[in-house]
Amino acid sequence: MVYAINMAKNKLYSNEI
């Protein structure tokens, strides 16, 4: 699902910061 992928991406970006 796109929602799940978006959530994973958001988590990765958040971890980068």
mmCIF entry with sequence, helices, sheets and N, C-alpha, C, O atoms, coordinates in Angstrom:
data_MODEL
# 
_entry.id   MODEL 
# 
_entity.id                         1 
_entity.type                       polymer 
_entity.pdbx_number_of_molecules   1 
# 
_entity_poly.entity_id                      1 
_entity_poly.type                           'polypeptide(L)' 
_entity_poly.nstd_linkage                   no 
_entity_poly.nstd_monomer                   no 
_entity_poly.pdbx_seq_one_letter_code       MVYAINMAKNKLYSNEI 
_entity_poly.pdbx_seq_one_letter_code_can   MVYAINMAKNKLYSNEI 
_entity_poly.pdbx_strand_id                 A 
# 
loop_
_entity_poly_seq.entity_id 
_entity_poly_seq.num 
_entity_poly_seq.mon_id 
_entity_poly_seq.hetero 
1 1  MET n 
1 2  VAL n 
1 3  TYR n 
1 4  ALA n 
1 5  ILE n 
1 6  ASN n 
1 7  MET n 
1 8  ALA n 
1 9  LYS n 
1 10 ASN n 
1 11 LYS n 
1 12 LEU n 
1 13 TYR n 
1 14 SER n 
1 15 ASN n 
1 16 GLU n 
1 17 ILE n 
# 
_struct_asym.id          A 
_struct_asym.entity_id   1 
# 
_struct_conf.conf_type_id            HELX_P 
_struct_conf.id                      HELX_P1 
_struct_conf.pdbx_PDB_helix_id       AA1 
_struct_conf.beg_label_comp_id       VAL 
_struct_conf.beg_label_asym_id       A 
_struct_conf.beg_label_seq_id        2 
_struct_conf.pdbx_beg_PDB_ins_code   ? 
_struct_conf.end_label_comp_id       GLU 
_struct_conf.end_label_asym_id       A 
_struct_conf.end_label_seq_id        16 
_struct_conf.pdbx_end_PDB_ins_code   ? 
_struct_conf.beg_auth_comp_id        VAL 
_struct_conf.beg_auth_asym_id        A 
_struct_conf.beg_auth_seq_id         2 
_struct_conf.end_auth_comp_id        GLU 
_struct_conf.end_auth_asym_id        A 
_struct_conf.end_auth_seq_id         16 
_struct_conf.pdbx_PDB_helix_class    1 
_struct_conf.details                 ? 
_struct_conf.pdbx_PDB_helix_length   15 
# 
_struct_conf_type.id          HELX_P 
_struct_conf_type.criteria    ? 
_struct_conf_type.reference   ? 
# 
loop_
_atom_site.group_PDB 
_atom_site.id 
_atom_site.type_symbol 
_atom_site.label_atom_id 
_atom_site.label_alt_id 
_atom_site.label_comp_id 
_atom_site.label_asym_id 
_atom_site.label_entity_id 
_atom_site.label_seq_id 
_atom_site.pdbx_PDB_ins_code 
_atom_site.Cartn_x 
_atom_site.Cartn_y 
_atom_site.Cartn_z 
_atom_site.occupancy 
_atom_site.B_iso_or_equiv 
_atom_site.pdbx_formal_charge 
_atom_site.auth_seq_id 
_atom_site.auth_comp_id 
_atom_site.auth_asym_id 
_atom_site.auth_atom_id 
_atom_site.pdbx_PDB_model_num 
ATOM 1  N N  . MET A 1 1  ? 0.860  -1.212 0.000  1.00 0.00 ? 1  MET A N  1 
ATOM 2  C CA . MET A 1 1  ? 0.000  0.000  0.000  1.00 0.00 ? 1  MET A CA 1 
ATOM 3  C C  . MET A 1 1  ? 0.886  1.248  0.000  1.00 0.00 ? 1  MET A C  1 
ATOM 4  O O  . MET A 1 1  ? 1.954  1.266  0.611  1.00 0.00 ? 1  MET A O  1 
ATOM 5  N N  . VAL A 1 2  ? 0.437  2.258  -0.674 1.00 0.00 ? 2  VAL A N  1 
ATOM 6  C CA . VAL A 1 2  ? 1.224  3.490  -0.744 1.00 0.00 ? 2  VAL A CA 1 
ATOM 7  C C  . VAL A 1 2  ? 1.362  4.106  0.645  1.00 0.00 ? 2  VAL A C  1 
ATOM 8  O O  . VAL A 1 2  ? 2.408  4.655  0.990  1.00 0.00 ? 2  VAL A O  1 
ATOM 9  N N  . TYR A 1 3  ? 0.290  4.008  1.440  1.00 0.00 ? 3  TYR A N  1 
ATOM 10 C CA . TYR A 1 3  ? 0.334  4.608  2.793  1.00 0.00 ? 3  TYR A CA 1 
ATOM 11 C C  . TYR A 1 3  ? 1.471  4.002  3.619  1.00 0.00 ? 3  TYR A C  1 
ATOM 12 O O  . TYR A 1 3  ? 2.210  4.720  4.293  1.00 0.00 ? 3  TYR A O  1 
ATOM 13 N N  . ALA A 1 4  ? 1.600  2.700  3.561  1.00 0.00 ? 4  ALA A N  1 
ATOM 14 C CA . ALA A 1 4  ? 2.665  2.029  4.338  1.00 0.00 ? 4  ALA A CA 1 
ATOM 15 C C  . ALA A 1 4  ? 4.035  2.495  3.855  1.00 0.00 ? 4  ALA A C  1 
ATOM 16 O O  . ALA A 1 4  ? 4.913  2.794  4.664  1.00 0.00 ? 4  ALA A O  1 
ATOM 17 N N  . ILE A 1 5  ? 4.216  2.555  2.551  1.00 0.00 ? 5  ILE A N  1 
ATOM 18 C CA . ILE A 1 5  ? 5.517  2.990  2.005  1.00 0.00 ? 5  ILE A CA 1 
ATOM 19 C C  . ILE A 1 5  ? 5.804  4.426  2.447  1.00 0.00 ? 5  ILE A C  1 
ATOM 20 O O  . ILE A 1 5  ? 6.925  4.760  2.829  1.00 0.00 ? 5  ILE A O  1 
ATOM 21 N N  . ASN A 1 6  ? 4.775  5.260  2.388  1.00 0.00 ? 6  ASN A N  1 
ATOM 22 C CA . ASN A 1 6  ? 4.963  6.653  2.789  1.00 0.00 ? 6  ASN A CA 1 
ATOM 23 C C  . ASN A 1 6  ? 5.391  6.727  4.248  1.00 0.00 ? 6  ASN A C  1 
ATOM 24 O O  . ASN A 1 6  ? 6.277  7.504  4.604  1.00 0.00 ? 6  ASN A O  1 
ATOM 25 N N  . MET A 1 7  ? 4.760  5.918  5.087  1.00 0.00 ? 7  MET A N  1 
ATOM 26 C CA . MET A 1 7  ? 5.101  5.917  6.520  1.00 0.00 ? 7  MET A CA 1 
ATOM 27 C C  . MET A 1 7  ? 6.561  5.501  6.707  1.00 0.00 ? 7  MET A C  1 
ATOM 28 O O  . MET A 1 7  ? 7.294  6.131  7.470  1.00 0.00 ? 7  MET A O  1 
ATOM 29 N N  . ALA A 1 8  ? 6.976  4.462  6.026  1.00 0.00 ? 8  ALA A N  1 
ATOM 30 C CA . ALA A 1 8  ? 8.361  3.986  6.139  1.00 0.00 ? 8  ALA A CA 1 
ATOM 31 C C  . ALA A 1 8  ? 9.321  5.079  5.681  1.00 0.00 ? 8  ALA A C  1 
ATOM 32 O O  . ALA A 1 8  ? 10.335 5.325  6.334  1.00 0.00 ? 8  ALA A O  1 
ATOM 33 N N  . LYS A 1 9  ? 9.015  5.728  4.577  1.00 0.00 ? 9  LYS A N  1 
ATOM 34 C CA . LYS A 1 9  ? 9.878  6.803  4.066  1.00 0.00 ? 9  LYS A CA 1 
ATOM 35 C C  . LYS A 1 9  ? 9.965  7.923  5.096  1.00 0.00 ? 9  LYS A C  1 
ATOM 36 O O  . LYS A 1 9  ? 11.047 8.433  5.387  1.00 0.00 ? 9  LYS A O  1 
ATOM 37 N N  . ASN A 1 10 ? 8.810  8.298  5.643  1.00 0.00 ? 10 ASN A N  1 
ATOM 38 C CA . ASN A 1 10 ? 8.791  9.377  6.628  1.00 0.00 ? 10 ASN A CA 1 
ATOM 39 C C  . ASN A 1 10 ? 9.667  9.009  7.821  1.00 0.00 ? 10 ASN A C  1 
ATOM 40 O O  . ASN A 1 10 ? 10.382 9.862  8.347  1.00 0.00 ? 10 ASN A O  1 
ATOM 41 N N  . LYS A 1 11 ? 9.620  7.772  8.245  1.00 0.00 ? 11 LYS A N  1 
ATOM 42 C CA . LYS A 1 11 ? 10.417 7.331  9.398  1.00 0.00 ? 11 LYS A CA 1 
ATOM 43 C C  . LYS A 1 11 ? 11.908 7.438  9.050  1.00 0.00 ? 11 LYS A C  1 
ATOM 44 O O  . LYS A 1 11 ? 12.713 7.888  9.865  1.00 0.00 ? 11 LYS A O  1 
ATOM 45 N N  . LEU A 1 12 ? 12.258 7.022  7.837  1.00 0.00 ? 12 LEU A N  1 
ATOM 46 C CA . LEU A 1 12 ? 13.668 7.074  7.438  1.00 0.00 ? 12 LEU A CA 1 
ATOM 47 C C  . LEU A 1 12 ? 14.149 8.524  7.432  1.00 0.00 ? 12 LEU A C  1 
ATOM 48 O O  . LEU A 1 12 ? 15.233 8.822  7.933  1.00 0.00 ? 12 LEU A O  1 
ATOM 49 N N  . TYR A 1 13 ? 13.348 9.421  6.867  1.00 0.00 ? 13 TYR A N  1 
ATOM 50 C CA . TYR A 1 13 ? 13.738 10.827 6.820  1.00 0.00 ? 13 TYR A CA 1 
ATOM 51 C C  . TYR A 1 13 ? 13.871 11.392 8.225  1.00 0.00 ? 13 TYR A C  1 
ATOM 52 O O  . TYR A 1 13 ? 14.799 12.146 8.519  1.00 0.00 ? 13 TYR A O  1 
ATOM 53 N N  . SER A 1 14 ? 12.925 11.017 9.096  1.00 0.00 ? 14 SER A N  1 
ATOM 54 C CA . SER A 1 14 ? 12.947 11.517 10.484 1.00 0.00 ? 14 SER A CA 1 
ATOM 55 C C  . SER A 1 14 ? 14.221 11.035 11.172 1.00 0.00 ? 14 SER A C  1 
ATOM 56 O O  . SER A 1 14 ? 14.841 11.779 11.932 1.00 0.00 ? 14 SER A O  1 
ATOM 57 N N  . ASN A 1 15 ? 14.607 9.800  10.908 1.00 0.00 ? 15 ASN A N  1 
ATOM 58 C CA . ASN A 1 15 ? 15.805 9.244  11.540 1.00 0.00 ? 15 ASN A CA 1 
ATOM 59 C C  . ASN A 1 15 ? 17.043 9.979  11.037 1.00 0.00 ? 15 ASN A C  1 
ATOM 60 O O  . ASN A 1 15 ? 18.008 10.148 11.782 1.00 0.00 ? 15 ASN A O  1 
ATOM 61 N N  . GLU A 1 16 ? 17.022 10.417 9.779  1.00 0.00 ? 16 GLU A N  1 
ATOM 62 C CA . GLU A 1 16 ? 18.178 11.106 9.209  1.00 0.00 ? 16 GLU A CA 1 
ATOM 63 C C  . GLU A 1 16 ? 18.421 12.423 9.938  1.00 0.00 ? 16 GLU A C  1 
ATOM 64 O O  . GLU A 1 16 ? 19.566 12.808 10.173 1.00 0.00 ? 16 GLU A O  1 
ATOM 65 N N  . ILE A 1 17 ? 17.346 13.104 10.290 1.00 0.00 ? 17 ILE A N  1 
ATOM 66 C CA . ILE A 1 17 ? 17.490 14.415 10.929 1.00 0.00 ? 17 ILE A CA 1 
ATOM 67 C C  . ILE A 1 17 ? 18.092 14.257 12.330 1.00 0.00 ? 17 ILE A C  1 
ATOM 68 O O  . ILE A 1 17 ? 18.292 15.248 13.032 1.00 0.00 ? 17 ILE A O  1 
# 
